[in-house]
Amino acid sequence: MPGLNTTLHLDMLRRWRHENALGERLSRGLRLIFRKQLYGLEWGDPDVVSPLQFIRDEYVLPFVNSAQVAVEIGPGGGRWTRYLLGFKTLYAVDFHQELLDQLKRNFGRHRNIRFIKNGGTDFPEIAPESVDYIFSFGTFVHLELDLIERYLEAMRMIAKPDANIVIQYADKNKIMAQLNQGFSQNTPDRMRAAVLAAGYRILGEDTTSLWHSSVIRFAK
């Protein structure tokens, strides 16, 4: 199971860059070029794929507020970041500088984004109880429960009492997660137990829309 020092995401980023190099893109045609404008869209575009559209419309867009502060954990190339640009301040937090550099190339022109490299589960530069919304998609599916528990503890420090926290995680009850060796040994029962043990209230869940994972929303 990948740990914090895994090169899993870096390997995928480098493969994506190779596939989208000029020669490769020209050879595969315009349709493929447009489909992969952002690193990460190869796993589904929330503007196109129905289950992801649902997650976008139910767990992301309703919480975007121009007067509030948000954190995205593990933003990748910005597949979901583009929906969070309406926040007053958006902290993009990642363990890998190379991924943050890729995100900065895509969204660095937006002055409300702060790019933060963390040490694994911490949130440097973010003030205590200053965040209204925390979101992560495509990251916690690869984290085992011990790391998730550390993240939950760290999130309590930066989240306001009424902040909404939305996390996608691996659901090994589903066959597609069982077939993915990079997915952690997590289930809705385990995730609920970890969230409650960390002192949060569960506000909502979706265990049916996604084919390999589930989503949970909670607050302090």
Phi and psi restraints in degrees (value plus and minus 20) as a CYANA .aco file:
   2 PRO   PHI     -79.9   -39.9
   2 PRO   PSI     120.4   160.4
   3 GLY   PHI    -126.4   -86.4
   3 GLY   PSI    -186.8  -146.8
   4 LEU   PHI     -83.5   -43.5
   4 LEU   PSI     -51.4   -11.4
   5 ASN   PHI    -110.1   -70.1
   5 ASN   PSI     -11.6    28.4
   6 THR   PHI     -83.4   -43.4
   6 THR   PSI     127.6   167.6
   7 THR   PHI    -116.2   -76.2
   7 THR   PSI      -5.5    34.5
   8 LEU   PHI     -71.3   -31.3
   8 LEU   PSI     -75.2   -35.2
   9 HIS   PHI     -90.8   -50.8
   9 HIS   PSI     -55.2   -15.2
  10 LEU   PHI     -85.5   -45.5
  10 LEU   PSI     -60.4   -20.4
  11 ASP   PHI     -82.3   -42.3
  11 ASP   PSI     -60.8   -20.8
  12 MET   PHI     -87.4   -47.4
  12 MET   PSI     -58.3   -18.3
  13 LEU   PHI     -83.3   -43.3
  13 LEU   PSI     -65.1   -25.1
  14 ARG   PHI     -85.2   -45.2
  14 ARG   PSI     -58.3   -18.3
  15 ARG   PHI     -84.2   -44.2
  15 ARG   PSI     -60.7   -20.7
  16 TRP   PHI     -83.1   -43.1
  16 TRP   PSI     -62.0   -22.0
  17 ARG   PHI     -82.3   -42.3
  17 ARG   PSI     -61.8   -21.8
  18 HIS   PHI     -82.9   -42.9
  18 HIS   PSI     -64.2   -24.2
  19 GLU   PHI     -85.4   -45.4
  19 GLU   PSI     -45.3    -5.3
  20 ASN   PHI    -126.0   -86.0
  20 ASN   PSI      -6.2    33.8
  21 ALA   PHI     -83.6   -43.6
  21 ALA   PSI     136.5   176.5
  22 LEU   PHI     -72.5   -32.5
  22 LEU   PSI     -69.9   -29.9
  23 GLY   PHI     -82.0   -42.0
  23 GLY   PSI     -62.2   -22.2
  24 GLU   PHI     -84.6   -44.6
  24 GLU   PSI     -62.8   -22.8
  25 ARG   PHI     -84.9   -44.9
  25 ARG   PSI     -63.6   -23.6
  26 LEU   PHI     -81.8   -41.8
  26 LEU   PSI     -56.7   -16.7
  27 SER   PHI     -92.9   -52.9
  27 SER   PSI     -45.2    -5.2
  28 ARG   PHI    -117.7   -77.7
  28 ARG   PSI     -25.9    14.1
  29 GLY   PHI      71.7   111.7
  29 GLY   PSI     145.1   185.1
  30 LEU   PHI     -84.5   -44.5
  30 LEU   PSI     -55.4   -15.4
  31 ARG   PHI     -80.4   -40.4
  31 ARG   PSI     -64.3   -24.3
  32 LEU   PHI     -89.2   -49.2
  32 LEU   PSI     -54.7   -14.7
  33 ILE   PHI     -78.8   -38.8
  33 ILE   PSI     -70.9   -30.9
  34 PHE   PHI     -87.6   -47.6
  34 PHE   PSI     -50.6   -10.6
  35 ARG   PHI     -89.3   -49.3
  35 ARG   PSI     -45.9    -5.9
  36 LYS   PHI    -136.7   -96.7
  36 LYS   PSI      26.4    66.4
  37 GLN   PHI     -85.5   -45.5
  37 GLN   PSI     -53.7   -13.7
  38 LEU   PHI    -139.2   -99.2
  38 LEU   PSI     119.2   159.2
  39 TYR   PHI     -80.1   -40.1
  39 TYR   PSI     106.8   146.8
  40 GLY   PHI      93.6   133.6
  40 GLY   PSI     -41.8    -1.8
  41 LEU   PHI     -87.2   -47.2
  41 LEU   PSI     -38.3     1.7
  42 GLU   PHI     -85.6   -45.6
  42 GLU   PSI     -35.3     4.7
  43 TRP   PHI    -115.5   -75.5
  43 TRP   PSI     -12.2    27.8
  44 GLY   PHI     103.5   143.5
  44 GLY   PSI     110.6   150.6
  45 ASP   PHI    -116.2   -76.2
  45 ASP   PSI      99.2   139.2
  46 PRO   PHI     -81.9   -41.9
  46 PRO   PSI     -33.5     6.5
  47 ASP   PHI    -101.9   -61.9
  47 ASP   PSI     -33.1     6.9
  48 VAL   PHI    -142.2  -102.2
  48 VAL   PSI     -63.3   -23.3
  49 VAL   PHI    -103.0   -63.0
  49 VAL   PSI     101.5   141.5
  50 SER   PHI     -75.5   -35.5
  50 SER   PSI     -68.7   -28.7
  51 PRO   PHI     -81.4   -41.4
  51 PRO   PSI     -56.2   -16.2
  52 LEU   PHI     -92.9   -52.9
  52 LEU   PSI     -54.1   -14.1
  53 GLN   PHI     -78.3   -38.3
  53 GLN   PSI     -62.4   -22.4
  54 PHE   PHI     -82.0   -42.0
  54 PHE   PSI     -65.9   -25.9
  55 ILE   PHI     -80.6   -40.6
  55 ILE   PSI     -63.6   -23.6
  56 ARG   PHI     -78.4   -38.4
  56 ARG   PSI     -68.7   -28.7
  57 ASP   PHI     -97.3   -57.3
  57 ASP   PSI     -44.0    -4.0
  58 GLU   PHI    -117.3   -77.3
  58 GLU   PSI     -55.5   -15.5
  59 TYR   PHI    -137.8   -97.8
  59 TYR   PSI     -26.9    13.1
  60 VAL   PHI    -138.2   -98.2
  60 VAL   PSI     -89.1   -49.1
  61 LEU   PHI     -77.0   -37.0
  61 LEU   PSI     -58.2   -18.2
  62 PRO   PHI     -83.5   -43.5
  62 PRO   PSI     -37.1     2.9
  63 PHE   PHI    -121.9   -81.9
  63 PHE   PSI     -25.8    14.2
  64 VAL   PHI     -90.6   -50.6
  64 VAL   PSI     107.3   147.3
  65 ASN   PHI    -163.8  -123.8
  65 ASN   PSI     104.4   144.4
  66 SER   PHI     -88.8   -48.8
  66 SER   PSI     -28.7    11.3
  67 ALA   PHI    -123.9   -83.9
  67 ALA   PSI     -16.2    23.8
  68 GLN   PHI    -139.5   -99.5
  68 GLN   PSI     154.9   194.9
  69 VAL   PHI    -136.9   -96.9
  69 VAL   PSI     117.6   157.6
  70 ALA   PHI    -149.6  -109.6
  70 ALA   PSI     137.4   177.4
  71 VAL   PHI    -147.7  -107.7
  71 VAL   PSI     112.1   152.1
  72 GLU   PHI    -134.2   -94.2
  72 GLU   PSI     106.1   146.1
  73 ILE   PHI    -118.8   -78.8
  73 ILE   PSI     103.1   143.1
  74 GLY   PHI      47.3    87.3
  74 GLY   PSI      38.5    78.5
  75 PRO   PHI     -93.8   -53.8
  75 PRO   PSI     -33.4     6.6
  76 GLY   PHI      41.9    81.9
  76 GLY   PSI    -153.6  -113.6
  77 GLY   PHI    -107.2   -67.2
  77 GLY   PSI     -25.0    15.0
  78 GLY   PHI      89.1   129.1
  78 GLY   PSI       0.9    40.9
  79 ARG   PHI     -74.0   -34.0
  79 ARG   PSI     -59.7   -19.7
  80 TRP   PHI    -123.1   -83.1
  80 TRP   PSI     -41.5    -1.5
  81 THR   PHI     -74.9   -34.9
  81 THR   PSI     -58.9   -18.9
  82 ARG   PHI     -78.6   -38.6
  82 ARG   PSI     -44.3    -4.3
  83 TYR   PHI    -105.3   -65.3
  83 TYR   PSI     -31.4     8.6
  84 LEU   PHI    -122.1   -82.1
  84 LEU   PSI     -14.8    25.2
  85 LEU   PHI     -88.7   -48.7
  85 LEU   PSI     -33.5     6.5
  86 GLY   PHI    -100.4   -60.4
  86 GLY   PSI     -24.9    15.1
  87 PHE   PHI     -94.6   -54.6
  87 PHE   PSI     133.0   173.0
  88 LYS   PHI     -78.5   -38.5
  88 LYS   PSI     -66.9   -26.9
  89 THR   PHI    -155.9  -115.9
  89 THR   PSI     114.1   154.1
  90 LEU   PHI    -143.6  -103.6
  90 LEU   PSI      97.4   137.4
  91 TYR   PHI    -113.3   -73.3
  91 TYR   PSI      99.2   139.2
  92 ALA   PHI    -119.3   -79.3
  92 ALA   PSI      94.4   134.4
  93 VAL   PHI    -135.3   -95.3
  93 VAL   PSI     107.6   147.6
  94 ASP   PHI    -167.5  -127.5
  94 ASP   PSI     132.5   172.5
  95 PHE   PHI     -98.8   -58.8
  95 PHE   PSI     -44.4    -4.4
  96 HIS   PHI    -125.9   -85.9
  96 HIS   PSI      99.1   139.1
  97 GLN   PHI     -82.7   -42.7
  97 GLN   PSI     -53.8   -13.8
  98 GLU   PHI     -82.6   -42.6
  98 GLU   PSI     -57.7   -17.7
  99 LEU   PHI     -90.6   -50.6
  99 LEU   PSI     -58.6   -18.6
 100 LEU   PHI     -83.7   -43.7
 100 LEU   PSI     -57.5   -17.5
 101 ASP   PHI     -83.6   -43.6
 101 ASP   PSI     -59.7   -19.7
 102 GLN   PHI     -83.5   -43.5
 102 GLN   PSI     -63.1   -23.1
 103 LEU   PHI     -84.1   -44.1
 103 LEU   PSI     -59.4   -19.4
 104 LYS   PHI     -84.2   -44.2
 104 LYS   PSI     -55.9   -15.9
 105 ARG   PHI     -82.0   -42.0
 105 ARG   PSI     -54.1   -14.1
 106 ASN   PHI    -102.8   -62.8
 106 ASN   PSI     -55.0   -15.0
 107 PHE   PHI    -151.0  -111.0
 107 PHE   PSI      -9.4    30.6
 108 GLY   PHI     -82.4   -42.4
 108 GLY   PSI     -39.1     0.9
 109 ARG   PHI     -93.0   -53.0
 109 ARG   PSI     -34.8     5.2
 110 HIS   PHI    -105.5   -65.5
 110 HIS   PSI      95.0   135.0
 111 ARG   PHI     -92.9   -52.9
 111 ARG   PSI     -33.1     6.9
 112 ASN   PHI    -107.3   -67.3
 112 ASN   PSI     -22.6    17.4
 113 ILE   PHI    -114.5   -74.5
 113 ILE   PSI     113.9   153.9
 114 ARG   PHI    -134.9   -94.9
 114 ARG   PSI     107.5   147.5
 115 PHE   PHI    -119.3   -79.3
 115 PHE   PSI      99.2   139.2
 116 ILE   PHI    -146.0  -106.0
 116 ILE   PSI     104.9   144.9
 117 LYS   PHI    -112.1   -72.1
 117 LYS   PSI     104.5   144.5
 118 ASN   PHI    -124.5   -84.5
 118 ASN   PSI     158.6   198.6
 119 GLY   PHI    -116.0   -76.0
 119 GLY   PSI     -12.6    27.4
 120 GLY   PHI     117.6   157.6
 120 GLY   PSI     -77.2   -37.2
 121 THR   PHI    -156.3  -116.3
 121 THR   PSI      -8.3    31.7
 122 ASP   PHI    -123.2   -83.2
 122 ASP   PSI     152.8   192.8
 123 PHE   PHI    -151.6  -111.6
 123 PHE   PSI      51.5    91.5
 124 PRO   PHI     -82.3   -42.3
 124 PRO   PSI     126.2   166.2
 125 GLU   PHI      58.2    98.2
 125 GLU   PSI     -24.2    15.8
 126 ILE   PHI    -123.0   -83.0
 126 ILE   PSI     104.2   144.2
 127 ALA   PHI     -89.6   -49.6
 127 ALA   PSI     130.4   170.4
 128 PRO   PHI     -79.2   -39.2
 128 PRO   PSI     120.6   160.6
 129 GLU   PHI      28.0    68.0
 129 GLU   PSI      27.5    67.5
 130 SER   PHI    -137.2   -97.2
 130 SER   PSI     -23.4    16.6
 131 VAL   PHI    -129.2   -89.2
 131 VAL   PSI     114.6   154.6
 132 ASP   PHI    -115.3   -75.3
 132 ASP   PSI     -43.7    -3.7
 133 TYR   PHI    -171.3  -131.3
 133 TYR   PSI     110.7   150.7
 134 ILE   PHI    -144.2  -104.2
 134 ILE   PSI     113.0   153.0
 135 PHE   PHI    -157.7  -117.7
 135 PHE   PSI     122.4   162.4
 136 SER   PHI    -171.0  -131.0
 136 SER   PSI     110.6   150.6
 137 PHE   PHI    -159.4  -119.4
 137 PHE   PSI     105.5   145.5
 138 GLY   PHI      72.5   112.5
 138 GLY   PSI     -17.4    22.6
 139 THR   PHI    -133.1   -93.1
 139 THR   PSI     -72.5   -32.5
 140 PHE   PHI     -88.7   -48.7
 140 PHE   PSI     -35.7     4.3
 141 VAL   PHI     -83.5   -43.5
 141 VAL   PSI     -41.7    -1.7
 142 HIS   PHI    -121.4   -81.4
 142 HIS   PSI     -20.5    19.5
 143 LEU   PHI    -122.6   -82.6
 143 LEU   PSI     112.6   152.6
 144 GLU   PHI     -95.3   -55.3
 144 GLU   PSI     147.2   187.2
 145 LEU   PHI     -81.2   -41.2
 145 LEU   PSI     -52.1   -12.1
 146 ASP   PHI     -84.6   -44.6
 146 ASP   PSI     -58.6   -18.6
 147 LEU   PHI     -92.0   -52.0
 147 LEU   PSI     -58.8   -18.8
 148 ILE   PHI     -80.7   -40.7
 148 ILE   PSI     -62.0   -22.0
 149 GLU   PHI     -82.6   -42.6
 149 GLU   PSI     -58.2   -18.2
 150 ARG   PHI     -87.1   -47.1
 150 ARG   PSI     -59.0   -19.0
 151 TYR   PHI     -84.8   -44.8
 151 TYR   PSI     -62.0   -22.0
 152 LEU   PHI     -79.7   -39.7
 152 LEU   PSI     -60.7   -20.7
 153 GLU   PHI     -84.7   -44.7
 153 GLU   PSI     -63.5   -23.5
 154 ALA   PHI     -87.5   -47.5
 154 ALA   PSI     -55.2   -15.2
 155 MET   PHI     -86.1   -46.1
 155 MET   PSI     -52.6   -12.6
 156 ARG   PHI     -80.9   -40.9
 156 ARG   PSI     -51.0   -11.0
 157 MET   PHI     -90.3   -50.3
 157 MET   PSI     -56.5   -16.5
 158 ILE   PHI    -118.1   -78.1
 158 ILE   PSI     -36.7     3.3
 159 ALA   PHI    -101.8   -61.8
 159 ALA   PSI     119.4   159.4
 160 LYS   PHI     -88.5   -48.5
 160 LYS   PSI     140.6   180.6
 161 PRO   PHI     -77.2   -37.2
 161 PRO   PSI     -51.3   -11.3
 162 ASP   PHI    -126.5   -86.5
 162 ASP   PSI      -2.6    37.4
 163 ALA   PHI     -86.7   -46.7
 163 ALA   PSI     125.9   165.9
 164 ASN   PHI    -116.6   -76.6
 164 ASN   PSI     110.1   150.1
 165 ILE   PHI    -139.8   -99.8
 165 ILE   PSI     104.4   144.4
 166 VAL   PHI    -143.6  -103.6
 166 VAL   PSI     100.0   140.0
 167 ILE   PHI    -149.3  -109.3
 167 ILE   PSI     109.6   149.6
 168 GLN   PHI    -111.8   -71.8
 168 GLN   PSI     117.5   157.5
 169 TYR   PHI    -161.5  -121.5
 169 TYR   PSI     140.8   180.8
 170 ALA   PHI     -86.9   -46.9
 170 ALA   PSI     120.2   160.2
 171 ASP   PHI    -143.7  -103.7
 171 ASP   PSI      75.1   115.1
 172 LYS   PHI     -93.4   -53.4
 172 LYS   PSI     -18.7    21.3
 173 ASN   PHI     -93.2   -53.2
 173 ASN   PSI     -35.6     4.4
 174 LYS   PHI    -121.8   -81.8
 174 LYS   PSI     119.9   159.9
 175 ILE   PHI     -81.4   -41.4
 175 ILE   PSI     -57.0   -17.0
 176 MET   PHI     -86.9   -46.9
 176 MET   PSI     -50.8   -10.8
 177 ALA   PHI     -94.0   -54.0
 177 ALA   PSI     -57.6   -17.6
 178 GLN   PHI     -82.8   -42.8
 178 GLN   PSI     -53.1   -13.1
 179 LEU   PHI    -101.1   -61.1
 179 LEU   PSI     -33.7     6.3
 180 ASN   PHI    -116.0   -76.0
 180 ASN   PSI      87.7   127.7
 181 GLN   PHI     -89.3   -49.3
 181 GLN   PSI     -37.1     2.9
 182 GLY   PHI    -105.2   -65.2
 182 GLY   PSI     -25.3    14.7
 183 PHE   PHI    -108.7   -68.7
 183 PHE   PSI     122.7   162.7
 184 SER   PHI     -96.1   -56.1
 184 SER   PSI     144.7   184.7
 185 GLN   PHI    -104.0   -64.0
 185 GLN   PSI      54.5    94.5
 186 ASN   PHI    -145.8  -105.8
 186 ASN   PSI     136.7   176.7
 187 THR   PHI    -165.1  -125.1
 187 THR   PSI     145.6   185.6
 188 PRO   PHI     -76.2   -36.2
 188 PRO   PSI     -60.8   -20.8
 189 ASP   PHI     -81.5   -41.5
 189 ASP   PSI     -64.5   -24.5
 190 ARG   PHI     -86.5   -46.5
 190 ARG   PSI     -61.1   -21.1
 191 MET   PHI     -86.9   -46.9
 191 MET   PSI     -63.8   -23.8
 192 ARG   PHI     -78.3   -38.3
 192 ARG   PSI     -65.3   -25.3
 193 ALA   PHI     -82.0   -42.0
 193 ALA   PSI     -60.7   -20.7
 194 ALA   PHI     -86.6   -46.6
 194 ALA   PSI     -61.9   -21.9
 195 VAL   PHI     -84.0   -44.0
 195 VAL   PSI     -65.7   -25.7
 196 LEU   PHI     -86.8   -46.8
 196 LEU   PSI     -59.5   -19.5
 197 ALA   PHI     -85.4   -45.4
 197 ALA   PSI     -46.8    -6.8
 198 ALA   PHI    -102.8   -62.8
 198 ALA   PSI     -20.4    19.6
 199 GLY   PHI      72.5   112.5
 199 GLY   PSI      -1.3    38.7
 200 TYR   PHI    -116.6   -76.6
 200 TYR   PSI     144.1   184.1
 201 ARG   PHI    -126.1   -86.1
 201 ARG   PSI     112.2   152.2
 202 ILE   PHI    -103.2   -63.2
 202 ILE   PSI     105.2   145.2
 203 LEU   PHI    -124.7   -84.7
 203 LEU   PSI     -41.2    -1.2
 204 GLY   PHI    -196.1  -156.1
 204 GLY   PSI     138.1   178.1
 205 GLU   PHI    -167.3  -127.3
 205 GLU   PSI     134.1   174.1
 206 ASP   PHI    -156.9  -116.9
 206 ASP   PSI      89.6   129.6
 207 THR   PHI    -130.3   -90.3
 207 THR   PSI     -12.4    27.6
 208 THR   PHI    -141.0  -101.0
 208 THR   PSI     -46.9    -6.9
 209 SER   PHI     -91.2   -51.2
 209 SER   PSI     -59.6   -19.6
 210 LEU   PHI    -113.4   -73.4
 210 LEU   PSI     127.8   167.8
 211 TRP   PHI    -104.8   -64.8
 211 TRP   PSI     -31.8     8.2
 212 HIS   PHI    -159.3  -119.3
 212 HIS   PSI     -17.9    22.1
 213 SER   PHI    -175.4  -135.4
 213 SER   PSI     156.2   196.2
 214 SER   PHI    -157.1  -117.1
 214 SER   PSI     149.8   189.8
 215 VAL   PHI    -149.3  -109.3
 215 VAL   PSI     119.0   159.0
 216 ILE   PHI    -150.6  -110.6
 216 ILE   PSI     121.0   161.0
 217 ARG   PHI    -139.9   -99.9
 217 ARG   PSI     112.4   152.4
 218 PHE   PHI    -170.8  -130.8
 218 PHE   PSI     149.5   189.5
 219 ALA   PHI    -168.2  -128.2
 219 ALA   PSI     146.4   186.4
